């Protein structure tokens, strides 16, 4: 892979990857989302990089009105089907958005949840700042990602190790005058590596609440 590898983040790349199999992901919501969003009062949610829709469906079943965005139209079709099968289609909206191409005008929401969105360095600050800006006053930003420690553990593609990031790269974008950072951590969990051996994975987790009073309604 070249240093820039632009195709890896393109709609064509992800459409082909999704089309190559009936399902890529487990169909279950991300564990860090469940851990940190289960007790939040439902409102509007933005699921960034929603993939096949498991997180969005989980939120919708808990009463959230969810907008799922992804670069892949194939993924969004599957997400819409998943929502329909679970009976929450009316609580979900799907939008194709290419964040790297400058499509960072995403709708404001009470919860902006972003999991495993690993971007080229030159795009990281712009995109994550835009996603933080989409959080309404009183709302929550929830970021989950693979931590750089995973590279040393041999759990990630070495060619992509430079894309892994710690919580400090996210919190550095959050002005303390505007944000109350509730969690900035690197918790571990036991997983199986590509050869089936037990290993310890490290997650990047950030939970921050935007200061200010929520808008009525």
C-alpha positions in Angstrom: 0.0 0.0 0.0 1.3 3.5 -0.8 1.9 6.1 1.9 -1.3 7.9 1.0 -3.4 4.9 -0.1 -6.4 7.1 -1.1 -8.5 4.3 -2.3 -8.8 2.7 1.1 -11.1 5.5 2.2 -13.1 5.8 -1.0 -16.7 4.8 -1.5 -15.5 2.4 -4.3 -13.2 0.6 -1.9 -15.8 0.1 0.8 -18.6 -0.7 -1.6 -16.5 -3.5 -3.1 -15.6 -4.8 0.4 -19.2 -4.9 1.6 -20.4 -6.4 -1.7 -17.8 -9.2 -1.4 -19.7 -10.9 1.5 -23.1 -11.0 3.0 -22.0 -9.4 6.2 -18.7 -7.9 7.3 -19.4 -7.1 11.0 -21.0 -9.1 13.8 -24.4 -7.4 13.7 -23.9 -6.5 17.4 -23.4 -3.0 18.8 -19.9 -1.9 19.8 -19.2 -2.8 23.4 -18.0 0.7 24.3 -21.2 2.2 22.9 -23.3 0.0 25.1 -21.0 0.7 28.1 -21.2 4.4 27.9 -24.5 5.2 26.2 -26.9 2.8 27.9 -27.8 5.3 30.6 -28.1 8.4 28.4 -31.5 9.9 27.9 -32.6 9.3 24.3 -32.7 12.2 21.9 -31.1 12.6 18.5 -28.0 10.6 17.6 -25.4 10.7 14.8 -23.7 7.4 14.1 -20.6 8.2 12.1 -19.2 5.4 9.9 -22.3 3.4 10.7 -21.5 0.5 8.5 -24.2 -2.2 8.5 -26.1 -0.3 11.2 -25.7 -2.4 14.4 -25.0 0.7 16.6 -27.7 2.8 15.0 -30.3 0.0 15.4 -29.3 -0.5 19.1 -29.7 3.2 19.7 -33.1 3.3 17.9 -34.4 0.4 19.9 -33.6 2.4 23.0 -35.7 5.4 21.8 -33.1 7.5 19.9 -33.8 9.2 16.6 -30.7 8.2 14.7 -28.9 9.4 11.6 -26.4 7.0 10.3 -23.7 8.2 7.9 -21.2 6.2 5.9 -19.2 6.5 2.7 -20.5 3.3 1.4 -23.9 3.1 -0.3 -23.9 -0.7 0.0 -23.4 -0.5 3.8 -26.2 2.0 4.1 -28.6 -0.3 2.2 -27.7 -3.1 4.6 -28.2 -0.8 7.6 -31.6 0.3 6.3 -32.6 -3.4 5.9 -31.3 -4.2 9.4 -33.4 -1.4 10.8 -36.5 -2.6 9.0 -36.0 -6.1 10.2 -35.7 -4.9 13.8 -38.8 -2.7 13.5 -37.1 0.6 14.0 -36.9 2.0 10.4 -39.0 5.0 11.3 -36.4 6.0 13.9 -33.4 5.8 11.5 -32.2 8.0 8.6 -29.3 7.1 6.4 -27.0 9.5 4.6 -24.0 8.8 2.4 -21.2 11.2 3.5 -17.6 11.3 2.3 -15.8 12.9 5.2 -12.4 12.9 3.6 -13.8 14.7 0.5 -14.9 17.6 2.6 -18.4 16.2 3.3 -18.1 17.2 7.0 -21.4 19.1 7.3 -23.2 16.5 9.3 -26.4 17.2 11.3 -26.2 18.3 14.8 -27.2 15.8 17.4 -27.5 15.2 21.2 -25.1 12.2 20.8 -22.4 11.9 18.2 -20.9 8.4 18.3 -17.8 7.5 16.3 -16.2 4.0 16.4 -13.1 2.9 14.7 -12.9 5.8 12.3 -9.1 5.8 11.6 -8.1 8.5 9.2 -5.0 9.7 7.4 -3.1 12.2 9.6 -3.8 15.1 7.3 -7.6 14.7 7.8 -7.8 13.8 11.4 -8.0 17.2 13.0 -10.5 18.6 10.5 -12.8 15.7 10.6 -12.9 15.1 14.3 -13.2 18.8 15.0 -16.2 18.9 12.7 -17.8 15.9 14.4 -17.3 17.4 17.8 -18.9 20.6 16.6 -22.0 18.6 15.6 -22.7 17.9 19.3 -25.5 20.1 20.6 -25.0 21.9 23.9 -25.5 19.4 26.8 -24.9 16.6 24.4 -22.3 13.8 24.3 -19.4 12.9 22.1 -18.4 9.3 22.3 -15.3 8.1 20.4 -14.0 4.5 20.4 -10.9 3.4 18.4 -8.0 1.0 18.3 -5.2 2.2 20.5 -1.5 2.3 19.3 -0.7 -0.4 21.8 -2.5 -2.8 19.5 0.3 -2.4 17.0 2.9 -3.7 19.4 0.6 -6.6 20.3 0.5 -7.6 16.6 -3.3 -7.1 16.4 -3.4 -4.6 13.6 -2.2 -4.3 10.0 1.4 -3.0 10.4 0.9 -0.8 7.3 -1.9 1.0 9.0 -0.4 1.2 12.5 0.2 5.0 11.9 -3.5 5.5 11.9 -4.1 4.3 15.5 -4.5 7.0 18.1 -4.8 7.5 21.8 -7.5 9.5 23.7 -5.2 12.5 24.0 -5.5 13.1 20.2 -9.2 13.6 20.6 -9.2 15.5 23.9 -6.6 18.0 22.4 -9.4 19.2 20.1 -11.8 19.9 22.9 -11.6 23.3 24.5 -12.0 22.8 28.3 -14.2 26.0 28.3 -16.6 24.2 26.1 -16.2 20.5 27.1 -16.4 18.4 30.2 -14.3 15.3 29.4 -15.8 12.4 31.4 -13.7 9.6 30.1 -10.3 9.6 28.4 -9.0 6.1 28.8 -7.3 3.1 27.2 -9.2 0.1 28.6 -8.2 -3.4 27.6 -10.2 -6.5 26.6 -9.3 -10.1 25.7 -9.6 -11.0 22.1 -8.5 -13.7 19.6 -5.9 -12.7 17.1 -6.0 -13.8 13.4 -4.5 -17.2 14.3 -7.0 -17.8 17.1 -4.6 -17.1 20.0 -5.8 -15.2 23.0 -4.5 -11.6 23.1 -5.1 -8.3 24.9 -6.5 -5.5 22.8 -6.5 -1.9 23.9 -9.2 0.6 23.1 -9.1 4.3 22.9 -12.3 5.7 24.6 -13.3 9.3 24.9 -16.6 10.5 26.4 -17.1 14.3 26.6 -20.2 16.4 27.3 -20.5 19.8 25.6 -21.2 22.5 28.1 -24.4 24.5 27.8 -28.1 24.0 28.3 -29.8 21.5 26.0 -32.2 23.1 23.5 -35.9 22.6 24.5 -37.6 19.8 22.6 
